[in-house]
Amino acid sequence: MREHKSTTERMTKAERRRAGCHRITAYWLADGFRMKLLANFLECEHNVIPRSFDEALYVCTRG
């Protein structure tokens, strides 16, 4: 697990709003995913740093 936070993760709610970060709604999509494979794909193809909590991946994105 990563020990440091990204710049976006260190921002306050107001700073994220000013920077153009948006809230994301999560939807249940399937019975299962290969989470590590999905996290690697998101990191490589979409230049985001996924964080895993319980059975969900979270990413900070810019709109």
QUIVEN-V433656 format. One record per backbone hydrogen bond with DSSP energy under -0.5 kcal/mol. NH is the residue of the N-H (numbers start at 0). CO is the residue of the C=O. E is the energy in kcal/mol with one decimal. If there is no record, write none. Layout:
NH,CO,E
NH,CO,E
This chain:
9,5,-1.4
10,6,-0.7
10,7,-0.8
15,11,-2.5
16,12,-2.0
17,13,-2.3
18,14,-2.0
19,15,-0.6
19,16,-1.0
20,15,-2.6
21,60,-0.7
28,26,-0.6
34,32,-1.2
37,33,-2.6
38,34,-2.8
39,35,-2.3
40,36,-2.2
41,37,-2.6
42,38,-2.3
43,39,-2.6
44,40,-3.0
45,40,-0.5
45,41,-1.6
46,42,-0.7
47,41,-1.0
49,47,-0.7
50,57,-2.8
52,50,-0.5
52,55,-2.4
55,52,-2.2
57,50,-2.9
60,58,-0.5
62,19,-1.7
